[in-house]
Amino acid sequence: MSALPDFDQNSVESRIGDIREAARGITERFSREYMRECIDNHRFPQEAWEALGECGLLGLTIPESMGGSGGGQVELVALAEVLAEAGLILPMLFLTGFGRVPVIKNGSPEQFERFIKPTMTGKEKLCFAITEPDSGTNSFAMSTLATQTAEGYSLTGRKVFISGAADADRMVVVARTQKASEVEHRTQGMSLFVVDTNAPGVELQPLNIEVGWPEKQYLVFFDEVQLAPDRLVGDPGQGLAGMFEALNSERLLVCAMSVGLGNYALKKAVAYANDRKPFGQPIGSYQALQHRLALAKAELEAARLMMFQAAATFDEGGNAGAHANMAKLLGSRAGVKAVEAALQTHGGYAFDRDYDVVTLWPSLRLMEIAPINNEMLLNYIGEHVLGLPKSY
């Protein structure tokens, strides 16, 4: 059974105090009503995005010496959590946040200047393209292929469930530079490319999916998209490490959104439970209701601790895979339990969209499935943490 690293909670909390204070400046300017308007109309929350850039919050994880705001994953997940606690759902924050990780860690200085610097102010946005219609969770079986040419690479294939593709300026695409049938091990031959979303040969097809986000999800087609050599991140065929660095960051940011939204749902439930008195006393005094809310809170806090432990490990350059997977698993489950407790508390009114409770359910329930389903996370924990035989 593999050991898990130590964790200094006091050190983490001291790092995120300023971030939480700065984030409150955003949540005081942009209400849940503003976010609901953006979600209902699939309008990107550009005003909130620009405010994040003006405050320097989009520069988190970038060293100050490189023009950023400093900090690491700890600070970034703290920001995502605080925004979600106020009901502000900003998937582009974590799409850009984790999408730029492999470029920062493995890209050239020129790529940093061109592709990362504009994201620090909010001038440009990134999304991430890995999942394919046929291979799904089995990313190693992807068929999207970047073939080397005299001028660089020609990219052909499909990606699906690509959130925010139409709102992003560029996408980080995971593709094969060698077919799966041509490599000795399935982990070989995978590469990362930065692709403009409006490049010739790129087609975005919106999917009919409603998850309570302002961004839509897309099926993306690449038809012989011509890429210059400088669009390759790192060495050809060596993109696996960068891919997992991005995915570990993604899991933490998904956990942050789940925990934050879960606490937002609980806050609404507690207020309603203290006010509603059909039998003369607040329904929050009934143990059947109170215990459900209390258990949801306890599980949210447990997920939060795991999230920051994983983020701290990530920032220290350690192997954050186990904790990142556990955090996403626990956070998504806790978020769903919190919103379901809030639904039960509100009774029939929970399904009146004006009460803004049922509106939270799709976003939280999705997190048990995306970006990777919880069953696969349990498989990972069983194999890589407990040392059990591979189960699939």
C-alpha positions in Angstrom: 0.0 0.0 0.0 1.5 3.3 -1.0 2.2 6.0 1.6 0.5 9.4 1.4 2.5 12.6 2.1 2.3 14.8 5.2 0.2 17.9 5.2 0.4 21.2 7.1 -3.1 22.6 7.1 -2.0 25.8 9.0 0.5 26.6 6.3 -2.1 26.2 3.6 -4.7 28.4 5.4 -2.1 31.1 5.7 -1.5 31.0 2.0 -5.2 31.4 1.0 -6.3 34.2 3.3 -5.4 37.0 0.8 -6.9 35.1 -2.1 -10.2 34.6 -0.3 -10.3 38.3 0.5 -9.6 39.4 -3.1 -12.2 36.9 -4.4 -14.8 38.5 -2.2 -14.2 41.7 -4.1 -15.5 39.8 -7.1 -18.4 38.1 -5.4 -19.6 41.5 -4.1 -19.7 42.9 -7.6 -21.2 40.0 -9.4 -24.2 38.4 -7.9 -25.8 35.0 -8.3 -28.5 36.7 -10.3 -25.9 37.9 -12.7 -24.6 34.4 -13.1 -28.1 33.0 -13.6 -28.6 35.4 -16.4 -25.4 34.3 -18.1 -26.2 30.6 -17.6 -29.8 30.9 -18.9 -28.7 32.8 -22.0 -25.4 30.8 -22.5 -23.6 34.2 -22.4 -20.0 34.1 -21.3 -19.6 36.2 -18.1 -17.1 38.5 -19.7 -17.5 41.3 -17.1 -16.6 39.0 -14.3 -13.8 37.5 -16.3 -12.3 41.0 -16.9 -12.7 41.8 -13.3 -10.7 38.7 -12.3 -8.0 39.8 -14.7 -7.9 43.4 -13.4 -7.5 42.1 -9.8 -4.6 39.9 -10.9 -6.4 36.7 -10.0 -6.0 35.2 -13.5 -2.3 35.4 -13.0 -2.3 32.9 -10.1 0.2 30.0 -10.5 2.5 32.2 -12.7 5.6 33.4 -10.8 5.9 37.1 -10.2 9.2 37.1 -12.0 7.4 36.0 -15.2 4.7 38.7 -14.8 2.2 36.7 -12.9 0.6 36.9 -9.4 2.6 34.0 -7.9 1.1 31.3 -5.8 0.2 27.8 -7.0 -2.6 25.3 -7.1 -3.4 26.0 -3.5 -4.3 29.6 -4.3 -6.0 28.7 -7.5 -8.4 26.1 -6.0 -9.0 28.6 -3.1 -10.2 31.1 -5.7 -12.4 28.6 -7.4 -13.9 27.5 -4.1 -14.7 31.1 -3.0 -16.4 32.0 -6.3 -18.5 28.8 -6.2 -19.5 29.5 -2.6 -21.2 32.6 -3.9 -22.9 30.7 -6.7 -20.5 32.0 -9.4 -19.9 29.1 -11.8 -16.9 30.0 -13.9 -15.6 26.9 -15.7 -13.3 28.9 -17.9 -11.3 29.7 -14.8 -10.3 26.1 -14.3 -10.2 25.3 -18.1 -7.6 28.1 -18.6 -6.0 27.3 -15.2 -5.3 23.6 -15.8 -5.0 24.0 -19.6 -1.9 26.1 -19.3 -0.1 23.8 -16.8 1.7 21.7 -19.4 2.7 24.7 -21.4 4.1 26.4 -18.3 6.0 23.3 -17.2 7.1 21.9 -20.6 6.8 24.7 -23.1 9.5 27.0 -24.4 9.9 30.7 -23.3 8.5 31.7 -26.7 5.4 29.6 -26.1 5.0 31.1 -22.7 5.1 34.6 -24.1 2.7 33.8 -26.9 0.2 31.4 -25.3 0.3 32.0 -21.6 1.0 35.7 -21.0 -2.3 36.8 -22.6 -4.3 34.5 -20.3 -2.8 36.2 -17.2 -4.9 39.4 -17.9 -7.9 37.6 -19.3 -7.2 38.8 -22.8 -7.2 35.2 -24.0 -8.8 32.0 -22.8 -7.8 28.3 -23.1 -9.8 25.1 -23.1 -8.5 21.5 -23.1 -9.4 18.8 -25.7 -8.7 15.2 -24.8 -11.9 13.1 -24.8 -13.0 11.4 -28.0 -16.4 10.0 -29.1 -15.2 6.4 -29.5 -12.5 6.0 -26.9 -14.2 8.0 -24.1 -12.4 7.4 -20.8 -9.8 5.3 -22.5 -7.7 8.2 -23.6 -4.8 5.9 -24.7 -7.1 4.6 -27.4 -7.6 8.0 -29.0 -7.3 8.2 -32.7 -6.8 12.0 -33.3 -3.5 12.0 -35.2 -0.9 14.8 -35.8 1.2 13.7 -38.8 4.5 15.4 -39.3 4.9 17.4 -42.5 7.6 19.6 -44.1 6.0 22.7 -42.4 5.1 21.1 -39.0 2.1 18.9 -38.4 -1.3 18.1 -39.9 -4.0 17.4 -37.3 -7.0 15.3 -38.0 -9.6 13.7 -35.7 -12.4 14.5 -33.3 -12.9 15.5 -29.7 -16.1 15.6 -27.6 -17.5 17.3 -24.5 -15.1 20.2 -25.0 -16.4 22.9 -22.6 -16.1 26.5 -23.6 -14.5 25.8 -27.0 -16.4 28.7 -28.7 -15.4 31.1 -25.9 -11.8 30.1 -25.8 -9.1 31.6 -28.1 -7.0 28.4 -28.1 -7.3 24.8 -27.0 -4.6 22.5 -25.7 -5.1 19.3 -27.7 -3.9 15.8 -26.8 -3.2 13.9 -30.0 -1.2 11.0 -31.1 1.9 11.5 -33.2 2.2 7.7 -33.4 -0.9 5.5 -33.8 -1.7 3.2 -30.9 -1.0 0.3 -33.1 2.5 1.5 -33.8 3.8 1.9 -30.2 5.2 -0.8 -27.9 3.2 0.6 -24.9 -0.1 2.5 -25.1 1.4 5.4 -23.1 3.8 6.2 -25.9 3.3 8.4 -28.9 1.1 11.0 -27.3 1.8 14.7 -27.8 0.3 18.1 -26.8 -0.4 20.9 -29.2 -1.8 24.5 -28.9 -4.5 25.0 -31.5 -6.3 28.2 -32.4 -10.1 27.6 -32.1 -10.7 29.6 -35.3 -7.9 27.9 -37.3 -8.8 26.6 -40.8 -10.0 23.0 -40.5 -11.4 23.4 -37.0 -15.2 23.0 -36.7 -17.1 23.4 -33.5 -20.5 21.7 -33.2 -22.5 22.6 -30.0 -24.0 19.7 -28.1 -27.5 19.8 -26.7 -26.3 19.6 -23.1 -27.6 21.7 -20.2 -25.5 21.5 -17.0 -26.1 25.0 -15.5 -22.9 26.5 -16.9 -22.6 29.6 -19.0 -20.3 27.8 -21.4 -21.7 25.2 -23.9 -20.0 21.9 -24.7 -18.8 21.0 -28.2 -18.0 18.2 -30.6 -14.8 19.4 -32.3 -13.6 18.3 -35.7 -10.0 18.7 -36.9 -9.7 18.3 -40.7 -6.0 18.5 -41.7 -5.4 21.5 -39.4 -2.0 22.8 -40.3 0.2 23.5 -37.2 3.6 25.1 -37.2 6.4 23.3 -35.2 6.1 25.8 -32.4 2.6 24.5 -31.7 4.0 21.3 -30.2 4.5 21.5 -26.5 7.6 19.6 -25.4 9.0 16.7 -27.4 6.9 14.7 -29.8 5.5 11.5 -28.3 6.4 12.6 -24.8 3.2 14.4 -23.8 2.0 11.9 -21.2 3.5 13.6 -18.2 2.1 17.0 -19.3 -1.3 15.5 -19.8 -1.4 14.1 -16.3 -0.1 17.3 -14.8 -3.0 19.1 -16.4 -5.5 16.4 -15.4 -4.4 16.4 -11.7 -4.9 20.2 -11.7 -8.3 19.7 -13.3 -9.5 17.3 -10.7 -8.6 19.7 -7.9 -10.4 22.6 -9.6 -13.5 20.4 -10.1 -13.3 19.5 -6.4 -13.1 23.2 -5.5 -16.2 24.0 -7.6 -18.1 21.0 -6.1 -17.2 22.0 -2.5 -18.0 25.6 -3.1 -21.4 25.0 -4.7 -22.2 22.4 -2.1 -21.6 25.0 0.6 -23.7 27.5 -1.3 -26.6 25.0 -1.5 -26.2 24.3 2.3 -26.3 28.0 3.1 -29.6 28.3 1.3 -30.9 25.2 3.0 -30.0 26.4 6.5 -31.6 29.8 5.9 -34.8 28.1 4.7 -34.8 25.5 7.5 -34.5 28.3 10.1 -37.4 30.3 8.5 -39.9 27.6 7.5 -42.3 26.8 10.4 -45.3 24.7 9.2 -45.9 23.2 12.6 -44.9 26.2 14.7 -41.1 25.6 15.0 -38.3 25.7 12.4 -38.0 22.6 10.4 -34.3 22.8 11.0 -35.0 21.6 14.5 -36.1 18.2 13.2 -33.3 15.7 13.5 -34.3 13.9 10.3 -33.5 17.1 8.4 -30.8 18.5 10.6 -28.7 15.3 10.5 -28.8 15.2 6.7 -27.5 18.8 6.5 -24.9 18.2 9.2 -23.6 15.1 7.4 -23.4 16.9 4.1 -21.3 19.7 5.8 -18.9 17.2 7.4 -18.3 15.5 4.1 -17.7 18.8 2.3 -15.1 19.7 4.9 -13.4 16.3 4.6 -13.2 16.8 0.8 -11.9 20.3 1.3 -9.0 19.0 3.4 -8.1 16.4 0.8 -8.3 19.0 -1.9 -5.8 21.3 -0.2 -3.5 18.4 0.7 -3.4 17.4 -3.0 -2.9 21.0 -4.1 0.0 21.5 -1.6 1.6 18.2 -2.8 1.2 19.4 -6.4 2.9 22.7 -5.6 5.8 21.0 -3.9 6.5 18.9 -7.0 5.3 15.7 -5.4 3.1 12.9 -6.9 -0.3 14.4 -6.4 -2.2 11.8 -8.4 -3.6 9.8 -5.5 -4.8 12.8 -3.5 -6.1 14.6 -6.6 -8.2 11.6 -7.5 -9.5 11.2 -3.9 -10.3 14.9 -3.7 -12.3 14.8 -6.9 -14.1 11.7 -5.8 -14.9 13.0 -2.3 -15.7 16.5 -3.5 -18.2 15.5 -6.2 -20.0 13.0 -3.9 -20.2 15.6 -1.1 -21.5 18.3 -3.4 -24.3 16.0 -4.7 -25.2 15.1 -1.1 -25.3 18.8 -0.1 -27.6 19.8 -3.0 -29.8 16.8 -2.4 -30.1 17.8 1.3 -31.0 21.3 0.1 -33.6 19.9 -2.2 -35.2 17.8 0.5 -35.2 20.8 2.9 -37.1 23.0 0.4 -39.7 20.4 -0.4 -41.8 21.2 -3.4 -40.4 24.7 -3.6 -37.0 23.2 -4.4 -38.2 22.6 -7.9 -39.3 26.2 -8.4 -36.3 27.6 -10.3 -36.8 31.0 -8.6 -35.7 29.4 -5.4 -32.4 28.6 -7.1 -31.9 25.1 -5.7 -32.7 22.7 -8.4 -30.7 24.9 -10.7 -27.5 23.7 -8.9 -28.2 20.0 -9.3 -27.0 19.5 -12.9 -23.6 21.2 -12.2 -22.9 19.1 -9.1 -24.3 15.8 -10.5 -22.1 16.2 -13.6 -19.0 16.3 -11.4 -19.6 12.6 -10.5 -19.2 11.8 -14.2 -16.8 14.5 -15.6 -14.0 15.0 -16.3 -13.6 11.4 -15.3 -16.2 9.1 -13.7 -15.9 8.2 -10.0 -15.8 4.5 -10.8 -12.5 5.0 -12.6 -11.2 7.0 -9.7 -12.0 4.1 -7.4 -10.2 1.8 -9.8 -7.1 4.1 -9.6 -7.2 4.1 -5.8 -7.6 0.3 -5.6 -4.7 -0.3 -7.9 -2.2 2.5 -7.2 -2.9 3.2 -3.5 -4.0 -0.1 -2.1 -1.9 -2.3 -4.5 -4.8 -4.4 -5.7 -4.8 -6.1 -9.2 -5.9 -3.9 -12.1 -9.7 -4.3 -12.4 -10.4 -3.3 -16.0 
